[in-house]
Amino acid sequence: MLAVKNLRVEFGPRVIFKDLTFSIGEKERIAFAGHNGAGKSTLMKCIGGVLEANAGEITKPKHHRIGYLPQEGIHIRGISLYEEVESAFAETKAIQEDIKSYSTELEKLDPRSAPFSDLLNKIGELELRLDGHDPSRMRPKIQAVLTGLGFKHDDLDRDCGEFSGGWQMRIAMAKLFLAEPEVLLLDEPTNHLDIKAQRFMESYLHSYKGAIILISHDRSMMDGLTTRTIAFHHGRAEEFTGNYSSYETQLKERQDNLRKQKVNQDREIAKTEQFINRFRAQANKASQVQSRIKQLAKIERIEVDAEDSVMSFRFPDPPASTHLVAKIENAAQQYGDLNVFRDLDLEVTRGEKIAIVGPNGAGKSTFCRMITGEEAPFSGDQNLGPKTLPSFFNQNHADELDPTLTVLETVERIQTRGSNMSARDVLGCFLFKGDDVFKKIGILSGGERSRVALVRMLVRPANFLILDEPTNHLDMQSQDILQKALIDYPGTLLIVSHNRDFLDPIVQKTMEFRQGHDPRMFAGNLTYYLDKIEAEESATTRPVVHSSAKPTQSTPNQPQLSSKERRKRDASIRERRNKVLKPLQNEFTSVEKTIAELESAQATLTTHLASPEVMGDPEKLRETTKAYEAISEKLENAYSKWEDLSTQIEKLEEELSST
């Protein structure tokens, strides 16, 4: 499907990689691995046609398409969300426009003329091509992908320029998914996704028909998806079979074997050199010495890369805190008419480590700002313990750094005396090595500034850490360093993240935020939470809405309804079901039946269009084409009606189940 041959890329004197050769087959799932700056994104840009290599070639079949999603930098405006993603079907739309144009032109021609016959044949060919694209499914597919990625129905007519950078990347992802290129290139696709959108993306990629090349910091996602890994290390690229965890195991085995081989080779070389030096001056040994000198020159020396120094970061010893670290009572947060959450009660105690999850815009970051005191609640109370010393990291803190300072100066100004690691060592753990520490903040990328802000927070003594998406710009090695430090951290931790592999060993509880629902606490890590949510969804029951963020448990002190009140409530629900829900369900069933009939009719007309009898008769071809267009229009309307009814029924069932 795609072949890379002898590729070489260099920036000035630095060679990113050279003589890189590999191929990608149909439906392959390949991971690019390596440290930040090793060349993963560079190669992806070369394959995507964004960057031209210095030497070598990339070949693919003529009609195969390559779709590329970069990490960031996409800004779309001046077009509605729906129109932008609909452009993924540009070929389908072009065929429809050609058919419409030719049909208008056809009406002006004499049915007995040769031009009429030629034009009719063109329309017939286009109709057959259009049938392969299945335009009747276009709108439902667009709505399904956008909904899966977290967009609402009201967003469809909004200008793309109204969406933030993270949502812009989701728009680009939706467009790529709908275009279905033969090769899909994804560079850190989970950076801007919440848990629900990430689950949709993973499900979509598992069933994707084309090949996928993936760069990601989410080990669990790569393990579940990829089957081959290409690793970049010190200017070389090596291939490994299996997923990411398999690659890590194989890489260690290769490096261990290579080191053993080098030890043996060095021993033999030393013995040979010793013989040469000992007998070089003896005439009777001259021929043997010369023979060994020639042998030594022919040896291909084994080169073992200097191991990347893996540092172990440890947080400064936190000052002792009281048992109660933070408390929120009957708190609500609202901006104008927007209610983020209400009636929130939460106690965070010493040593607790809690994951904060939920879709974007549900209130996770708002909650973090509120519990630290950076933002006051709209109503209710927020209090920190008398000895609580919080330290809060979020992506916005990167914009507050002084652009005139160097990276090292920025960290040294905040680091306290007596720290167990120097500022340079800590920065090295988070990808600032060598002269990188002397770069000015003003010239750093957004991701680099975020890492500096993270390091500043980590070196400050604190007994209550609040981290908002700390892994977004970290490679695997830096993530592992931070993960181990957080596991060993003796203080209290709240962490917003969607990275399961990173979170699971750290947290003991998971707090969920969802629009329109009060926060819920789950007594387990992220995998436990996802299993519970999946069980709830498969049981087709809605989660119980709690007015507290405490773990779900029975509450015997709640007032119970009397038998009369229960009968009255149940009668009200039955009445509403009969008056509102049942008619909707009946209409839904009717629409499904209509869709089945229209799809059958469309299939019959498609077969009819391809028959010699119709193709050879201009009048029959025109009539059949018109009938096909009419059926397609009805089918598209039916799909839209089906989607609307499905949404209405789902909302009504949710209302009834919470009554």
N, C-alpha and C positions, 0 to 999 in steps of 0.2 A: 504493500500500500504506500509506504514512504521509505526512502533510503537516504541516509546521510553518509557521505563518502569523503574521507580525508579532510574533514572540516578543521579550519584553523581560525581562531579569533585572538587578536592581540590589541591591547590599548597601550600605545607607546612601547616602552621596553618590556611591559608585562604580558606574557603569553597566558591567556585564560585556559585554552586547551589547543592541542594540535593533533593532526592525523586521527581525528575522531571519526569512527566508522561504525554504524549499526543500522538496523532496519526495523521497521514497525509493521506488524501484520494486522490483518483485519481483526477488530474487536479486542485487540490487546490492551492491557491496563498497565501502564509503565509509570514508575515513580522516579523522579529526579531527586537525588540525595546529595548532601554535602553541606559544609558550613556556609553561612552568609558570605557572599563574595567569591564563592568557588566556581561560579559559572553556570548555575542552574537556569536562572532567569535569562541570562545572555543566550544560551542555546535555545531556549524556548522562543525568544524574540527572533532568532535566526530562522527557526522552523516556521514561525508565524509570518515571516516576511517583513518584520519591523526593522530588523538589523541585518546588514549585509556582512557576511563572513569575509575574512581576508583571503582565504583560499578554500578549495574544496567545493562540493556541490550537494544540493538537496534536491532529490527528484521524487516526483509523484505522478500518478496517472493524470491525464489531461483534465478530466472532468471532476476530479476529486477536490473537495473544498477543505480548507483548514480554518478552524475557528479558534481565536486566541482571546483569553480573558486575562488582562494584566492585573497586578496587585492593586493598582490605584491609578488615578489620572484621567478617568473618564468623566466628561462633563457634557451633558446633553440639555439643550433648552430650545424653546421655540416650536415644540411639537408635543402633542399630548402623549401620555403614557401608552395608551392603546395604539395610537398610530405608529409610535416608535417600535414597539415590539411586533406590530403587524408587518413592519417592513422586513421581518425575517422571511416572510412569504413573498418576497419581491418577484420571484420567478412565477409563482402562481398568479399574482396580481397582473403581471405583464401578459401572461397567456389570456387571462380573462379580458383584458383591455384589447388585445389583438382580435379575439373572437368578436367582441362588441363592435370594433371598428370595421372588421371584414363583413359582419352581418349587415351593418348600415350600408356599406358599399355594395353588398350583394343585391339589396333591394332596388338599386338603380340600374342593374344590368338586365339584359334580355335573357330569360331562362334557357333559350335555345342557343345562346352564343358560347363560344369556346372560353372567353374570359370568365363567364359565369361558372362553367364547369370546373375550371382551374381553381377559382376562388373557393368554390364549394369543397373541393378536395383539401384545400389548405385548412378550412374550418374544421373538416372532419379529423384531420391529423392533430390539430390543436385540441379538439375535444378529447381525443384519446390520451394525449399528454396530460390534459387537465384532470382526467379521471384518475391518473396515477398519483396526482397531488391531493386528491380528495378535499376540495375546497369547502365542502359542507362541514368538515370537522375543524376548520380553521379557528373560528371564534371560540368554540368550547375548549380547544387546546390552549389558546391564549389565556382564557380565564382560569383554567386549571393550573397552569404554570405560574401565573402571577399570584394566584391565591396561595399556592404552595410556598412561594417565596415571601409571603407575608403582606402582600398588597390587598387592599380592600376594594370592594366594588366601587366605592365613591372615588377611588384614586384614578380610575380609568381615564377620566376626562381632564385630569390635572396636567398642567404643563410640567415636563420633565425637569425644568429649571427650578421648580419648587421643592424638589427632593434633595436631601443632603448627600454628601459624598458616598456614604455607605449604601444608601438606597439607589444612588446612581449605578453603583457596581451591581446591585441586584437587577436593575433594568437591563444592563449589558448581559448579565448571566441568563436572564429570561429569553432575551433575543437569540442568544447562542443556542440554548436548549431547543427553541422552536425551529431554528434553521437546520438543526441536525447535520452539521458538517461531518464528513467522513473521518476527520481527525480533530479531536477536541483538546485544546491546550488550556490548562487551568493553573494559574499561578496564585497560590494561597487563597483559594476560593472561600474558605470558611471565615476569613478575617472580619467580614461585615455581616455575618449571619448569626441569628439567635438559634436556640436549640431546635425549635420547630422547623425553621427554614433549613437548617443543616440536615435534619432527618429527611426532609423532602428531597434535598439535593442528593443525599447518599442513595436514597431509594431510586431516584431518577437515573443516577449514574450506573447503578447495578444493572438496570435493564436497557442501558444505552446501546444502540445498534452499531455505532462506530468505535474507533480506537480512542483511547484517552491517555493523555500524558499529564501527570499531576505533580505539582510542587505543593507541599503542605507541611504545617507544623503539628498537625493532628495525627499522632501515631496510630490511634485506634481506627480512624477512617482509612488510612493508607493500608493498614493490615487487612481490613475487610474488603478492600477494593483491588489493590494492585497485585500483579502476578510476576512482575519483573522490575528490577531496580537498576538504574544507571547512576553510579556514584562518582562525584567529582572530588578529586583530592590532589593537591599540589600539581595542578596543570595537567592531570591525566583523568581519563574517564574509564571506569571498569564496570562490567556487567555482572549482575547477580540474579539468579533465578529466585522466585518466591517474593513474598511481601516484605515490608520494611523491617520487621523484627527478624525475619530470616536473613535479610541482608546484613544486619548488625552482627548476627551470630557468625555468618560466613566471613565477614570482614575481619573479625577478631581471629578466626581460625587461619585465614590467609596470612595475616600479619604475624601470628605466632610461628607458623611454618617458615615464613620468609626469614624471620629472625634466627631460627634454628639453623637454616641453610647457610645464612651469612656467618654464623659462629663457626660452623664446620669449614666453610670456605676460607675464612680468615686464618683458621688454624693451619690449613694446608699451605696457604700462601706464606705464612710466617716460617714454616718448616723449610719451604723451598728457598726463601730469601736467606735463611740461616745457612743452608748448604752453600748457596752461591757466595755469600760473604766469607765463609770459612775456607773454601777451596779455590777462590778466585785467583790467588797468586801461585797455585801449584800447577806446574806444566802438565803433570800426568793426569790431572783432573780437568783440564781445559775443555775437552769435548763434552764432558758431563755438565760442566758449568754452563757452556753455551746452549746445550740442549734444554737445561732448566730455565735459562733466561728466555728462550723462545716459547717454552710452555707458559711461562708467566705472562708473556705479552699477549698470548692468545686467550687467556682466561677472561670471560665476561663477568665483570665484577657485579655482585649482587648489591643493589642499592636499597636500603631500608630508610623510608622517610622518617625524619625526626618526629617522634610522637608529639601531637599537640598536647601541651601541658593542660591537664584537666585540674582546674582549681576547685577547692572546696570552700564555698562561702558560708559563713555563719553570721547570723544576726548579732548585733551588739546585745549584751545581756539586758533584758528589759527590766525597768524598775518594777517592784512588786505592786500589784493592784489589789483592790478589795474584791470580794467574791462577786459583787454586782458591778459589771463593767459599764453597761449602758442599759437604759430603760426608756421605752416609749409607751405612753398611756393614752388610749382613746385618740390617737393622732390621725389627722387627715391632711392631705396636701392637695391643693387645687390652684390652677392658674386660670383666672377668669371663669368661664363656664366649664372648663375641663377639670373633672375630678380624677386625680391620679389614683388615690386610694383613700379609704376612710376607716374609722373605728379600728385602727391598728394598735394592738397591744403586743409588746415584745420585751422580753428580758434576755440580755446577753450576759452570760456568766463567765468567770475566769477560765481560760483554757479551751473554750468552745471554738470550733473551726467550722464555719458554715458557708456553703456555696449559695450564691444568689443567681437564680436562673429565670428565664422568661423571655417573651418576644420583645423586640426593640420597641420602646415607647410605652412599656407597661409600668415603668416606675422604678426600675432597679437603681439607676444612677441617682435619681431623686431621693430614694431611700438612703443611699450611701451618704449623700450630702447632708441629709437631715439627721442621721444618727450620729454624725461627727460634730454637728452643731454649725456646719458651714451654711446651712439653710434652715430657717425656722419653720416649724409646721404651720399650716393654715389654722389648725385648731388642735387642741390637745397639748400634751407635755412631752418634752424630750430632755433627758438628763444623763450625764455621764457620772460614773462613780467618782468619789472624792480623790482617788489616786490614779484615775484613768488618764493615760497619755496617748492620744490617738495619732496615727500617721496615715494619711489618705493619699492614694495615687489614682489619678484618672488621666485620660488622654489630653484634657485641656491644660493640665499643668505644664505640658511641653511648650505651650505658647507663652508661658510666663517667664521663661528663662531669659537671662540677660544675653543678647546676641553678641556683645563685645567681649565676653569672657571665653576662655578656652574650656574644653570639656573637663580637664583636670582641675582648673580653678573653680569651676562651678560645683564640683563635688567636694573639694577640699574646704570650701567656705562653709559647708553645712556639717562636715564630719567632725565628731567630737574627739577630744583627746582620749587616749587609752583604747581606741578601737583595735580589734584583733587582726585587722587587715589594713594595708595601706590603700589609699584611694586608687592608685594605679592597679593594684591587684584586683580590687572589686570591679573596676572598669573592664579589666581583662576578662573577667567572668562573663561580661555582657557585651562582648564583641568589639571593645575598644582596645586595640593592641598596638604596641609600638608608638609611632608618631601620631596615631589617631587621636591620642589624648590631648595633643596640642592644637587640634582643629578648633576654630572659632564656632561657637554655637550658631551664629548667623548663617554659616554655609552648610550646616547639616541638613539632611533630609528630614521629613516629618517623622519617619520611623526611628532615625537616630536620635532626634530630640526626645522622643518618648522614652527611649532607653536611658538617656541621661536623667530624665525626670524620675524614672523608676529607681535608678541607682541612688539618687539624692534621697529618696524616701527610705531606701533600705538601710543606709548608713546612719540614719537618725535614730537614736534610742527611743523605743516606743513599746508599750505593752498591749496596744490595740491597733492592729493593722487592717486597713480597708483597701483592697486592691480591685480596681475596675479594669478588666481585660488586660492583665499584665503580660500575657504571652504573645500578643498580636505581632510583635516585631522581633521575637526571639527565635533563634534556630534551636535545633533539638538539644545540642549540648548545653546551651544557656538555660533552656527550659529544665533540663535535668538538674543543673546546679541550683536553680531557684526552687524546684520542687523539693529537693532534699533539704534545703535550708528551711522551707516552710514546714516540712514534716517534723524537723527537730526544734522548730521555734516553740518556746514554752509559753508564749503569750496567747492572746485571743485574736481570731482572724475572721474577717468577712471577705469573700472573694467572688467577684462577678466574672464568670467565664463560661464558655461552652465546650471547653476542651476536656473530654471525659478522661483520657489517659493521664492528663496532668492532675485533674482534680481528685480522682477516686482515692488515691492513697493519702490525701491530705485531710479531707473533710469528713465529719461524722453526721452532718445534717445538711439538708437542701431546702432552701426557701424559694417558693415559686411565686412569681408575680404574673398576673394575666389581666388584660383589659376587661373591665366590667366585673371582676371578681376580687374578693378580698384575698390578701396573701395567705399562703398555706405553708406549713412546715412539715417536711418529711424526715423521719428519723433514720436516715441512711445517706450514702453518697450519691453521686450523679447516676450511676448505673442502677442503683436501687430505685431512684426517683423515676427514671425512664421506664423501668419494668412496671412500676405502679401505674404510670400514665397509660402505658400500652394495655395493661389489664383493664383499666377503666374504659378505654376506647373500645376494646374488643367486646366488653360486656354491654356496649351501647347505652351506658348510663353516664350521666353528667357528674363531674366531681361536686361533692358537697361544698357549698360556700361557707367558710368560717369567718366569724367576726374577729378572730384572733389569729396570730401567727404561731400559736403553740401547736405541737403535734396533735394529729387527729386522735380523739379519744371520746369515750362516752361521757355525757354530761348529765348525770341524773338530777341535778338541781334545776334543769330547765323546766319551765311550766309545761304541763301536759294538757292537750286538748281533751275536753269532755267528749263522751260518745256522741252527744247531739251535735257538738261543734265539728267533730270529725265527719259525721254523716253529711252535714251541711257543706263542708269544704269539698268532700268527694263528689257530692251532687253537682257542685259548681264546676268542678273540673270535667265531669262527664258531659255536662251541658255544653261547655266550651269546646270539648272534643267533637261532639256531634254537630255543633253549629258552625265551627270554623275549621278544625283540623280535618274532619272526615271529607268535606267537600274538596279541600285541597288535595288530599290523598287520592280521591276518585279522579280528579282532573289530572293528577300526575300519572296515574295508571293509563288514562286515556291518551295522554301525550306520548307515553312510551309505546303504546300500541300504534299510534300514528307514525312515529319514527320508524318502527319496524316495517310498516307497510310502504312508507316512502323509500326506505333503503332498498327494499325488494324491487320496487318499481324502478329505481335508479339503476340497479344492477341489470335489470332486464333491458332497459334502454341502452346501457353501455354495450351489452352484447349485440343488440340490434344495430347500433351505429357501426360496429365493426363488420357486419355482414355484407357480402358482395352485392346483395339485392338492394340494400340501402345506399351503399357507396356508389353504385352505378346509376342511381336514379336521383337527379338533383332535387326534384320536388319532395321525394320521400326523405332525403337527407336533411332538407330544410325543416320539414315538419318534425322529424325526430329530434333534431338539434334544439328546436324551440321547446319541445316537450321536456327534453333533458334539462334545459335551463330553468323551466318552470318548476320542475321537481326539485332541483338543487336549491332554488330560492325558498321553497316551502320547507325543505329539510333543514336549512339553516335557521329559519324562523322557529321550527319545532325544537331544535337544539337549544336555542336561546330561551324559549318558554320552559323547557325542561330544567335548565339551569336556574331560572328565576323561582320556579315552584319548589325545587330542591332546597334553595336558600330559605324560602318562606317557611316550609315545613320544619326545617332544622331549627330555626329560631323559635317557632311556636312550641315545638316539643321541649326545647330548653326551658322556655317560660313555664310550661305546665309541670315539668319535672321538678322545678325549684319552688313550686307553690306549696 
